Amino acid sequence: MQDIIGIDISKDQLDTYRLSDRQHAVFDNDKTGFKALLKWIGSAGELRLVYEPTGPYHRGMEDALAKAEHALVKVNPRQARRFAEATGTQAKTDRVDAMLLARMGLALDLPSRPVRGEMMNDLRELHVARLALVKERTAASNRASAAQNNVLKRQSKARLAFIERQLSELEEAITGLIAADPNLSARR
Protein backbone atom coordinates (compact mmCIF):
# COMPACT_ATOMS: atom_id res chain seq x y z
CA MET A 1 0.00 0.00 0.00
CA GLN A 2 1.15 3.49 -0.76
CA ASP A 3 1.91 5.75 2.19
CA ILE A 4 1.03 9.42 2.05
CA ILE A 5 2.61 12.30 3.94
CA GLY A 6 1.03 15.74 4.11
CA ILE A 7 3.38 18.69 4.49
CA ASP A 8 2.29 22.16 5.59
CA ILE A 9 5.00 24.65 4.67
CA SER A 10 5.77 27.95 6.33
CA LYS A 11 8.77 30.26 6.15
CA ASP A 12 10.53 28.63 9.11
CA GLN A 13 9.18 25.10 9.39
CA LEU A 14 7.60 22.07 7.77
CA ASP A 15 4.72 20.43 9.65
CA THR A 16 4.28 16.85 8.47
CA TYR A 17 1.70 14.12 8.99
CA ARG A 18 2.15 10.49 7.93
CA LEU A 19 -1.10 8.61 7.34
CA SER A 20 0.19 5.06 7.90
CA ASP A 21 1.10 5.57 11.56
CA ARG A 22 -0.66 8.91 12.17
CA GLN A 23 2.66 10.41 13.19
CA HIS A 24 3.18 14.18 13.23
CA ALA A 25 6.62 15.77 13.06
CA VAL A 26 8.01 19.27 12.61
CA PHE A 27 11.22 20.12 10.74
CA ASP A 28 13.08 23.34 10.07
CA ASN A 29 12.56 24.70 6.56
CA ASP A 30 16.28 24.64 5.72
CA LYS A 31 18.92 22.16 4.54
CA THR A 32 19.29 20.61 8.00
CA GLY A 33 15.53 20.22 8.25
CA PHE A 34 15.33 18.64 4.79
CA LYS A 35 17.94 16.05 5.81
CA ALA A 36 15.98 15.32 8.99
CA LEU A 37 12.75 15.03 6.98
CA LEU A 38 14.38 12.57 4.57
CA LYS A 39 15.62 10.53 7.52
CA TRP A 40 12.12 10.56 9.09
CA ILE A 41 10.59 9.46 5.79
CA GLY A 42 13.10 6.64 5.65
CA SER A 43 13.21 4.11 2.86
CA ALA A 44 9.47 3.57 2.74
CA GLY A 45 8.25 1.77 -0.34
CA GLU A 46 5.72 3.61 -2.43
CA LEU A 47 5.26 7.09 -1.03
CA ARG A 48 3.57 10.33 -2.06
CA LEU A 49 4.24 13.69 -0.43
CA VAL A 50 1.35 16.15 -0.66
CA TYR A 51 1.91 19.87 -0.11
CA GLU A 52 0.63 23.24 -1.21
CA PRO A 53 3.12 25.79 -2.54
CA THR A 54 3.70 28.85 -0.38
CA GLY A 55 5.52 31.60 -2.21
CA PRO A 56 9.24 30.83 -2.34
CA TYR A 57 9.20 28.80 0.89
CA HIS A 58 8.45 25.40 -0.69
CA ARG A 59 11.24 25.45 -3.26
CA GLY A 60 14.11 24.21 -1.09
CA MET A 61 12.06 21.32 0.26
CA GLU A 62 10.76 20.52 -3.21
CA ASP A 63 14.30 20.35 -4.61
CA ALA A 64 15.58 18.16 -1.75
CA LEU A 65 12.69 15.69 -2.02
CA ALA A 66 12.84 15.59 -5.83
CA LYS A 67 16.58 14.80 -5.69
CA ALA A 68 15.71 11.91 -3.37
CA GLU A 69 13.28 10.80 -6.10
CA HIS A 70 10.10 10.99 -4.02
CA ALA A 71 6.71 11.41 -5.69
CA LEU A 72 5.59 14.99 -5.06
CA VAL A 73 2.00 16.19 -5.30
CA LYS A 74 1.65 19.96 -5.43
CA VAL A 75 -1.91 20.94 -4.47
CA ASN A 76 -3.66 24.17 -5.42
CA PRO A 77 -4.30 26.09 -2.15
CA ARG A 78 -7.90 26.81 -3.17
CA GLN A 79 -8.48 23.09 -3.78
CA ALA A 80 -7.02 22.29 -0.34
CA ARG A 81 -9.26 24.89 1.31
CA ARG A 82 -12.34 23.42 -0.41
CA PHE A 83 -11.36 19.92 0.69
CA ALA A 84 -11.10 21.15 4.30
CA GLU A 85 -14.54 22.76 4.03
CA ALA A 86 -16.01 19.59 2.50
CA THR A 87 -14.68 17.49 5.38
CA GLY A 88 -16.04 19.96 7.93
CA THR A 89 -12.65 20.79 9.37
CA GLN A 90 -12.77 24.08 11.27
CA ALA A 91 -9.41 24.24 13.06
CA LYS A 92 -6.71 26.04 11.09
CA THR A 93 -3.35 24.99 12.49
CA ASP A 94 -0.23 23.82 10.69
CA ARG A 95 -0.62 20.35 12.21
CA VAL A 96 -4.24 20.06 11.04
CA ASP A 97 -3.32 21.38 7.59
CA ALA A 98 -0.64 18.70 7.22
CA MET A 99 -3.15 16.01 8.21
CA LEU A 100 -5.73 17.37 5.76
CA LEU A 101 -3.20 17.40 2.92
CA ALA A 102 -2.36 13.75 3.60
CA ARG A 103 -6.05 12.79 3.70
CA MET A 104 -6.69 14.78 0.55
CA GLY A 105 -3.89 12.91 -1.22
CA LEU A 106 -5.51 9.61 -0.25
CA ALA A 107 -9.15 10.53 -0.89
CA LEU A 108 -8.59 12.18 -4.27
CA ASP A 109 -5.75 9.90 -5.42
CA LEU A 110 -3.84 12.96 -6.61
CA PRO A 111 -1.14 12.32 -9.23
CA SER A 112 2.47 13.32 -8.72
CA ARG A 113 4.17 15.57 -11.25
CA PRO A 114 7.81 16.29 -12.02
CA VAL A 115 9.29 19.26 -10.20
CA ARG A 116 10.06 22.36 -12.22
CA GLY A 117 13.82 22.72 -12.62
CA GLU A 118 15.99 25.50 -11.23
CA MET A 119 16.15 27.24 -14.61
CA MET A 120 12.34 27.33 -14.88
CA ASN A 121 12.09 28.63 -11.32
CA ASP A 122 14.58 31.38 -12.19
CA LEU A 123 12.65 32.22 -15.35
CA ARG A 124 9.38 32.42 -13.41
CA GLU A 125 10.95 34.63 -10.74
CA LEU A 126 12.34 36.99 -13.39
CA HIS A 127 8.98 37.09 -15.16
CA VAL A 128 7.13 37.99 -11.94
CA ALA A 129 9.68 40.74 -11.23
CA ARG A 130 9.26 42.06 -14.77
CA LEU A 131 5.47 42.20 -14.41
CA ALA A 132 5.85 44.13 -11.15
CA LEU A 133 8.18 46.63 -12.83
CA VAL A 134 5.77 47.12 -15.73
CA LYS A 135 3.02 47.98 -13.23
CA GLU A 136 5.40 50.26 -11.37
CA ARG A 137 6.36 51.99 -14.63
CA THR A 138 2.68 52.63 -15.42
CA ALA A 139 2.07 54.12 -11.96
CA ALA A 140 5.22 56.27 -12.17
CA SER A 141 4.27 57.47 -15.64
CA ASN A 142 0.80 58.45 -14.40
CA ARG A 143 2.33 60.35 -11.47
CA ALA A 144 4.80 62.07 -13.80
CA SER A 145 2.10 63.32 -16.13
CA ALA A 146 0.11 64.70 -13.18
CA ALA A 147 3.09 66.39 -11.48
CA GLN A 148 3.13 70.17 -11.44
CA ASN A 149 6.12 70.78 -9.19
CA ASN A 150 9.54 70.87 -10.90
CA VAL A 151 11.19 68.72 -8.21
CA LEU A 152 8.50 66.06 -8.63
CA LYS A 153 8.80 66.20 -12.42
CA ARG A 154 12.58 65.70 -12.20
CA GLN A 155 12.22 62.84 -9.70
CA SER A 156 9.54 61.17 -11.83
CA LYS A 157 11.75 61.37 -14.91
CA ALA A 158 14.70 59.87 -12.99
CA ARG A 159 12.46 57.14 -11.53
CA LEU A 160 11.13 56.20 -14.96
CA ALA A 161 14.67 56.02 -16.37
CA PHE A 162 15.69 53.77 -13.46
CA ILE A 163 12.70 51.47 -14.03
CA GLU A 164 13.54 51.27 -17.75
CA ARG A 165 17.14 50.24 -16.93
CA GLN A 166 15.87 47.54 -14.56
CA LEU A 167 13.39 46.28 -17.16
CA SER A 168 16.20 46.06 -19.72
CA GLU A 169 18.32 44.04 -17.28
CA LEU A 170 15.45 41.65 -16.57
CA GLU A 171 14.62 41.22 -20.25
CA GLU A 172 18.27 40.52 -21.00
CA ALA A 173 18.38 37.89 -18.23
CA ILE A 174 15.13 36.29 -19.45
CA THR A 175 16.39 36.21 -23.05
CA GLY A 176 19.67 34.66 -21.88
CA LEU A 177 17.90 31.89 -19.96
CA ILE A 178 15.64 31.11 -22.90
CA ALA A 179 18.56 31.07 -25.34
CA ALA A 180 20.51 28.71 -23.06
CA ASP A 181 17.71 26.11 -23.09
CA PRO A 182 17.28 24.26 -26.41
CA ASN A 183 13.63 23.40 -25.74
CA LEU A 184 12.65 26.96 -24.90
CA SER A 185 14.68 28.59 -27.66
CA ALA A 186 13.03 26.25 -30.20
CA ARG A 187 9.60 27.59 -29.16
CA ARG A 188 10.52 31.19 -29.98
Order of alpha helices (4+ residues) and beta strands (2+ residues): beta-beta-beta-alpha-beta-alpha-beta-alpha-alpha-alpha-alpha-alpha
